Amino acid sequence: MIEDGRWAIKASQTVEYEVVETTDLLNPDNPQLASLPGQLEGTGSRLIILDQAIEGLCGRKVRRYFSLRGIPVEYLTLPTGDEHKTLDNVLRVTSRLNALGTSRLSTPPIAIGGGVVQDTVGMAASLYRRGIPYIRVPTTLLGQIDGSVSAKNGVNYEGHRNRLGTFTPPPRTLIDRAFLSTLPERQVSSGLAEALKLALVKDPQLFAVLEKYGASLVAERLQDSSPETSTEQPGRTTMHRAIAGMAEELQKNLWETDLQRIVDYGHTFSPLIEMKALPELLHGEAVAMDCVFSAILANQRELLSGTDLLRIINTVEAIGLRPSHPLFTDEQVLTLALEETMRHRNNQQIITLLDGIGRTIFVNDLTQSEISAAASRMRNLIGSEIT
């Protein structure tokens, strides 16, 4: 007690969670999927949540795995697509957890699928009994290289991306690159946008891999299946460097108390534009366009050379993404997007700009004329006419 009628309470909590790379995860001889995090022991039934895509591709293998291992489970399938990342689906998960009698610690649910199911289950777990552990098994590239490390989850609300959410990392995330082999190329390209983001802000070596092997990474789904890629292993390198880079950045600022985050590159203008374009644009597609737009802003300030800007645009196209979209040419939409993001950044711009590939600065003085000029150049890129 400090003085009459006033108390100060201070507490701290150590947060530890792991990302585990494995192979052949759905082989019943592999114990990883059945293992409980930490030293937990449990005999009750567990809820396995799949998204529709994984249900169709791997549902039988998942059921065979738990059946042969004699583990009591029940299943829930959720729809895919960002438009289904809703509070209603969070409540669907919590209702099933309740019906199953999920315990506080010893029967953690398992989420198997893309980012939508991961965010939905993560938020449900953070709310149920004020927070229970869960296991994350991301099956998309975006989920494996970006979401796998994050402590965040959330759902879209009233037209805003991830407006409701919590910081609740699962104790374990299991990564099996083989899941990527079944992805459509568009999903792989979308996921590579987050790797590109990390490369641009802090890892020139990763950028060189994407620049050289972009088309192969997409075609081979990061499986390193051709003679050239099996030797150089750009898929493995991309995966490892992206996860390591993201982990390094998040570990020192997990709760985002410091709003100057280089990993927000590509996420200044894209959130609102992505929501306006749903379901036309995937998350990574909007992020890649934001990366290009922000690179143009840096070029206009003579922070980024024209040569490096061209390399970035060419690499975006090499990994199968469009560098621009009509909404990125609309000055009014871009201004609104920045205003919306500023509210999330305590009414500051805190825009990450490239100071060359692999280096960044933060700016708070972006002007309307700069946005207008960059929007005009983005208009030229819609037809891939690089200027």
C-alpha positions in Angstrom: 0.0 0.0 0.0 1.4 3.4 -1.0 -1.0 5.7 0.8 -4.5 5.6 2.2 -7.0 4.4 -0.4 -4.4 3.7 -3.1 -2.7 0.4 -3.9 -0.1 -0.4 -6.6 0.0 -3.9 -7.9 2.9 -5.1 -10.0 3.1 -8.6 -11.6 5.0 -10.3 -14.3 4.6 -13.5 -16.3 7.1 -15.5 -18.2 5.8 -16.5 -21.6 7.3 -19.5 -23.3 6.1 -21.2 -26.4 7.7 -23.3 -29.1 7.6 -23.8 -32.8 8.5 -27.3 -33.8 9.4 -28.4 -37.3 8.6 -32.0 -38.0 8.0 -34.3 -41.0 5.2 -36.8 -41.7 3.1 -35.3 -38.9 0.0 -37.4 -39.7 1.9 -40.6 -39.5 0.6 -42.4 -36.4 4.2 -43.3 -35.6 5.0 -39.6 -35.2 4.0 -38.7 -31.6 4.1 -34.9 -32.0 0.5 -34.3 -32.8 -0.7 -36.3 -29.9 1.7 -34.9 -27.4 0.5 -32.4 -24.8 2.5 -29.3 -24.2 4.9 -29.1 -21.3 4.5 -31.8 -18.7 0.7 -31.9 -19.0 -1.1 -35.2 -18.7 -4.7 -35.8 -19.7 -7.1 -38.5 -20.4 -10.2 -36.6 -21.5 -11.5 -36.0 -25.0 -10.0 -33.3 -27.1 -11.5 -31.1 -29.8 -9.9 -31.1 -33.2 -10.8 -28.2 -35.4 -10.2 -28.4 -39.1 -10.9 -26.0 -41.9 -12.9 -27.2 -44.9 -9.8 -27.4 -47.1 -7.9 -29.6 -44.7 -11.0 -31.7 -44.0 -11.2 -32.5 -47.7 -7.5 -33.2 -48.2 -6.4 -34.8 -44.9 -9.6 -35.4 -42.8 -9.3 -39.2 -43.1 -5.6 -39.2 -42.2 -6.2 -37.0 -39.1 -9.0 -39.4 -37.9 -6.8 -42.4 -38.6 -4.0 -40.9 -36.6 -6.0 -40.4 -33.4 -7.9 -43.6 -33.8 -4.7 -45.7 -34.1 -3.2 -43.9 -31.1 -6.4 -44.5 -29.0 -6.9 -40.9 -28.2 -10.6 -39.8 -27.7 -11.4 -36.8 -29.8 -14.2 -35.0 -31.5 -14.2 -32.9 -34.6 -15.4 -29.6 -35.8 -15.0 -28.2 -39.3 -15.0 -24.5 -40.0 -15.3 -22.7 -43.3 -12.3 -21.2 -45.0 -12.0 -17.6 -46.3 -11.4 -14.3 -44.4 -15.0 -13.5 -44.5 -15.6 -16.3 -42.1 -13.2 -15.0 -39.5 -16.0 -13.9 -37.3 -17.1 -13.8 -33.7 -19.9 -16.2 -34.5 -17.4 -18.9 -35.5 -15.4 -18.2 -32.3 -18.6 -18.9 -30.4 -19.1 -22.1 -32.4 -15.8 -23.3 -31.1 -16.4 -22.3 -27.5 -19.8 -24.1 -27.6 -18.2 -27.3 -28.7 -15.5 -26.9 -26.1 -18.2 -26.5 -23.5 -20.2 -29.5 -24.7 -17.1 -31.6 -24.6 -16.2 -30.6 -21.1 -12.8 -29.3 -22.0 -10.6 -28.8 -18.9 -8.6 -25.9 -17.9 -5.2 -27.4 -18.9 -5.2 -31.1 -19.8 -7.3 -31.3 -22.9 -6.1 -28.5 -25.2 -7.9 -28.3 -28.6 -5.9 -28.6 -31.8 -6.4 -26.3 -34.7 -5.4 -27.7 -38.1 -5.7 -25.5 -41.1 -5.0 -22.0 -42.5 -4.9 -18.6 -40.8 -8.6 -18.2 -40.5 -9.1 -21.3 -38.4 -5.9 -20.5 -36.4 -7.1 -17.1 -35.5 -10.6 -18.3 -34.7 -9.5 -21.1 -32.5 -6.8 -19.0 -30.8 -9.4 -16.4 -29.8 -11.8 -19.0 -28.6 -9.1 -20.6 -26.5 -8.2 -17.2 -25.0 -11.8 -16.6 -23.9 -12.8 -20.1 -22.8 -12.3 -20.4 -19.0 -10.4 -17.1 -19.3 -7.8 -18.9 -21.3 -6.8 -22.5 -22.1 -3.8 -23.9 -24.0 -4.2 -25.0 -27.5 -2.1 -26.5 -30.3 -1.5 -24.8 -33.6 -0.9 -26.8 -36.8 -0.8 -24.2 -39.6 -1.1 -25.8 -43.1 -0.7 -22.7 -45.3 2.6 -21.0 -46.0 1.3 -17.7 -44.5 0.4 -19.6 -41.3 3.7 -21.4 -41.2 6.1 -18.5 -41.7 4.2 -15.7 -40.1 1.3 -16.8 -37.9 3.3 -19.7 -36.4 5.4 -17.2 -34.3 2.8 -14.7 -33.5 1.1 -14.4 -30.1 -1.9 -12.6 -31.7 -5.3 -13.9 -32.8 -8.4 -12.1 -33.8 -11.5 -11.8 -35.9 -12.9 -9.2 -38.3 -15.6 -7.0 -36.9 -17.9 -4.4 -38.4 -15.8 -4.2 -41.6 -12.5 -3.9 -39.9 -9.7 -6.5 -40.1 -8.8 -8.2 -36.7 -10.7 -5.5 -34.8 -11.4 -8.0 -31.9 -8.6 -10.1 -30.6 -6.2 -11.0 -27.9 -2.5 -11.8 -27.3 -2.5 -15.5 -26.5 0.2 -17.7 -27.9 -0.3 -21.4 -27.9 2.3 -23.5 -26.0 3.2 -25.4 -29.2 3.0 -24.9 -33.0 3.8 -27.8 -35.3 5.2 -27.1 -38.7 5.2 -29.7 -41.5 6.3 -28.3 -44.8 4.6 -31.2 -46.6 1.2 -29.6 -46.1 2.3 -26.9 -48.6 2.6 -29.5 -51.4 -1.2 -29.5 -51.8 -1.7 -25.7 -51.8 -2.8 -23.9 -54.9 -0.1 -21.7 -56.3 -2.0 -18.6 -55.4 -1.9 -19.5 -51.7 1.8 -20.1 -51.9 2.4 -16.7 -53.6 0.3 -15.1 -50.9 2.3 -16.6 -48.2 5.6 -15.6 -49.8 4.5 -12.0 -49.4 5.2 -12.2 -45.7 8.6 -13.7 -46.4 9.2 -10.8 -48.8 8.3 -8.4 -46.1 10.8 -9.8 -43.7 13.5 -9.8 -46.4 12.9 -6.2 -47.3 13.1 -4.9 -43.7 15.9 -7.0 -42.3 17.3 -9.8 -44.4 19.0 -9.1 -47.8 20.1 -12.8 -47.9 16.5 -13.9 -47.9 15.6 -11.3 -50.5 18.3 -12.7 -52.7 16.8 -16.2 -52.4 13.3 -14.9 -53.3 14.7 -12.8 -56.2 16.6 -15.8 -57.7 14.2 -18.7 -56.9 10.8 -17.0 -56.7 9.1 -18.8 -59.6 10.6 -22.2 -58.4 9.4 -21.7 -54.8 5.9 -21.2 -56.0 5.9 -24.0 -58.6 7.4 -26.5 -56.1 5.5 -25.3 -53.1 8.8 -24.9 -51.2 9.4 -28.6 -51.4 12.9 -28.3 -53.1 11.9 -31.0 -55.5 13.9 -30.2 -58.6 17.6 -31.1 -59.0 18.6 -27.4 -58.7 16.4 -26.6 -55.7 17.2 -29.9 -53.9 20.8 -28.9 -53.8 20.3 -25.2 -52.9 17.2 -25.8 -50.8 15.7 -22.4 -51.2 12.4 -23.7 -49.8 13.9 -24.7 -46.6 16.0 -21.6 -46.4 13.0 -19.3 -47.0 11.0 -21.1 -44.3 13.8 -21.1 -41.7 14.9 -17.5 -42.3 11.4 -16.1 -42.3 10.5 -17.9 -39.1 13.7 -16.9 -37.4 13.4 -13.3 -38.5 9.8 -13.0 -37.3 10.7 -14.7 -34.0 13.6 -12.3 -33.4 11.4 -9.3 -33.9 8.4 -10.5 -31.9 10.4 -11.8 -28.9 11.6 -8.4 -28.0 8.2 -6.7 -28.4 5.6 -9.5 -28.1 2.8 -7.4 -26.7 3.5 -4.5 -29.1 4.1 -2.0 -26.3 6.6 -0.4 -28.7 4.6 0.8 -31.7 7.8 1.1 -33.9 7.7 -2.3 -35.4 9.5 -3.0 -38.7 7.3 -6.1 -39.2 4.4 -3.7 -39.8 6.0 -3.0 -43.2 3.4 -3.8 -45.8 0.6 -3.4 -43.2 0.0 0.3 -43.2 -2.4 0.7 -46.1 -3.2 -2.9 -46.8 -5.6 -3.7 -43.9 -8.4 -1.4 -45.0 -7.8 -2.1 -48.7 -7.9 -5.9 -48.1 -11.3 -5.6 -46.3 -12.7 -3.4 -49.1 -11.6 -5.9 -51.7 -12.8 -9.0 -49.9 -13.0 -11.7 -51.2 -11.0 -10.6 -54.3 -7.6 -10.1 -52.6 -5.9 -12.6 -50.3 -4.0 -11.2 -47.3 -0.6 -11.7 -48.8 -1.6 -10.2 -52.1 -2.6 -6.9 -50.4 0.6 -7.0 -48.3 2.7 -7.3 -51.4 1.0 -4.3 -53.0 1.6 -2.3 -49.8 5.3 -3.3 -49.9 5.5 -1.9 -53.4 3.6 1.2 -52.5 5.8 1.8 -49.5 8.9 1.2 -51.6 7.7 3.8 -54.0 7.3 6.3 -51.1 10.9 5.5 -50.1 12.1 6.0 -53.7 10.4 9.4 -53.8 12.4 10.4 -50.8 15.6 9.1 -52.4 16.0 6.5 -49.6 15.6 3.6 -52.1 17.3 3.6 -55.5 15.4 3.1 -58.7 17.4 -0.1 -59.3 16.3 -1.6 -55.9 12.7 -0.5 -56.5 12.7 -2.3 -59.8 14.2 -5.4 -58.1 11.4 -5.4 -55.6 8.7 -5.1 -58.2 10.3 -7.9 -60.3 10.5 -10.1 -57.3 6.9 -9.5 -56.4 5.9 -10.6 -59.9 8.4 -13.6 -59.8 6.6 -15.0 -56.8 3.3 -14.7 -58.7 1.8 -11.5 -57.2 0.5 -8.4 -58.8 2.3 -5.2 -57.7 -0.8 -3.0 -57.8 -4.6 -2.8 -57.7 -7.1 -0.1 -58.5 -7.6 0.6 -54.7 -3.9 1.4 -54.4 -4.3 4.1 -57.0 -7.2 5.8 -55.2 -5.8 8.7 -53.2 -9.0 9.0 -51.1 -8.9 5.3 -50.1 -5.2 5.4 -49.3 -5.7 8.5 -47.1 -8.5 6.7 -45.3 -6.4 3.6 -44.9 -3.6 5.6 -43.3 -6.0 7.4 -40.9 -7.4 4.0 -39.8 -3.9 2.6 -39.2 -2.9 5.7 -37.3 -5.7 5.0 -34.8 -4.1 1.6 -34.2 -0.7 3.4 -33.7 -1.9 5.9 -31.1 -2.6 8.5 -33.7 0.9 8.5 -35.1 1.9 7.5 -38.6 5.0 5.4 -37.6 5.4 4.3 -41.2 8.3 2.0 -42.0 10.2 3.0 -45.1 13.1 1.2 -46.7 16.5 2.8 -46.5 17.8 0.3 -49.0 17.0 -3.4 -49.0 17.3 -4.8 -45.5 17.4 -1.4 -43.7 14.5 0.8 -42.5 13.6 4.1 -40.9 10.4 5.3 -39.4 8.6 8.5 -40.5 5.8 10.5 -39.1 5.6 13.2 -41.7 4.2 11.6 -44.8 2.3 14.2 -46.8 -0.8 14.1 -49.0 1.2 15.0 -52.0 3.5 12.0 -51.5 0.5 9.7 -51.3 -0.9 11.2 -54.5 2.4 10.9 -56.4 2.8 7.2 -55.3 -0.8 6.4 -56.2 -0.1 7.7 -59.7 2.9 5.5 -60.0 0.9 2.5 -58.7 -1.6 3.2 -61.5 1.2 2.6 -64.1 1.9 -0.8 -62.4 -1.6 -2.2 -62.9 -0.5 -3.1 -66.4 2.9 -4.0 -65.2 4.5 -1.0 -66.9 7.3 -0.3 -64.5 8.3 3.3 -64.3 
